[in-house]
């Protein structure tokens, strides 16, 4: 429904808006779209009074973290690395002939 400037509809719009009805409710009552009602409200500069926030959150400081005392933290990094490298197995070395055989088998399995 285009707003043709019907004073009766605009008066009803203002009355319903001030009574607290939503734009969708007003649109159903006037027989137009919600967007048409919102557009007319904007053109008439009608706004709802915004309520102030009721909740006032308290800002608390972040809790201070205590350092953990575990055995892993007690050892130095150099000791941890040296233990890991000592336990790690060295990779097996293959001859050129063995590598070609592995490659040929892989090609056969993929084809």
C-alpha positions in Angstrom: 0.0 0.0 0.0 1.6 3.2 -1.0 1.2 6.0 1.5 -0.9 8.5 -0.4 -0.9 10.9 2.5 -4.1 9.6 4.0 -4.2 11.6 7.3 -6.4 8.9 8.9 -3.9 6.1 8.3 -1.0 8.2 9.4 -2.8 9.2 12.6 -3.6 5.5 13.3 0.0 4.6 12.6 1.2 7.2 15.1 -1.3 6.1 17.7 -0.5 2.4 17.4 3.3 3.1 17.4 3.1 5.2 20.5 0.9 2.4 22.1 3.9 0.1 21.7 2.7 -2.1 18.8 5.3 -3.6 16.4 5.7 -2.6 12.8 4.3 -6.0 11.8 1.2 -5.6 13.9 0.6 -2.1 12.5 1.1 -3.4 9.0 -1.5 -6.1 9.5 -3.9 -3.6 10.9 -3.5 -1.2 8.0 -3.3 -3.9 5.3 0.2 -3.0 4.0 3.7 -4.5 4.3 5.9 -4.2 7.3 8.5 -2.4 5.1 6.0 0.2 4.1 5.2 0.9 7.8 9.0 1.1 8.6 9.5 3.5 5.8 6.8 5.8 6.9 8.0 5.7 10.5 11.4 6.7 9.2 10.0 9.5 7.1 8.0 10.7 10.1 11.1 10.5 12.3 9.3 8.3 14.8 11.5 6.3 17.0 11.1 4.2 20.1 12.8 5.4 23.2 15.7 3.0 23.8 15.8 1.6 27.3 18.9 1.9 29.2 20.6 -1.3 30.0 19.5 -2.8 33.3 22.4 -5.1 33.8 25.6 -3.6 34.9 28.2 -6.3 34.6 31.1 -6.3 37.1 34.5 -6.6 35.5 36.6 -8.9 37.5 40.4 -9.2 37.1 41.7 -12.3 35.5 42.9 -15.0 38.0 46.6 -15.1 38.4 48.0 -18.5 37.3 50.5 -20.2 39.5 53.4 -22.0 37.9 52.9 -25.8 37.9 55.5 -27.9 39.6 55.8 -31.1 37.6 58.8 -33.3 37.0 58.8 -32.4 33.3 59.2 -28.7 34.0 62.0 -29.4 36.5 64.3 -30.9 33.9 66.2 -28.6 31.5 65.3 -28.6 27.9 68.8 -29.8 26.9 68.3 -33.0 29.0 64.9 -33.7 27.4 66.2 -33.3 23.9 69.3 -35.4 24.6 67.1 -38.2 26.0 64.9 -38.2 23.0 67.7 -38.3 20.5 69.4 -41.2 22.3 66.3 -43.3 22.2 65.4 -42.6 18.6 66.4 -45.3 16.1 68.5 -44.4 13.2 66.8 -44.8 9.8 67.8 -48.0 8.0 70.0 -47.4 5.0 69.1 -49.1 1.7 71.3 -50.0 -1.2 70.5 -48.6 -4.7 69.3 -52.0 -5.8 66.9 -52.3 -2.8 65.5 -48.8 -3.4 64.8 -49.7 -7.1 63.1 -52.9 -6.0 60.9 -51.0 -3.5 60.0 -48.4 -6.2 59.2 -51.1 -8.7 56.9 -52.9 -6.2 55.2 -49.6 -5.4 54.5 -49.0 -9.2 53.1 -52.5 -9.6 50.8 -51.9 -6.6 49.4 -48.6 -7.9 48.7 -49.7 -11.5 
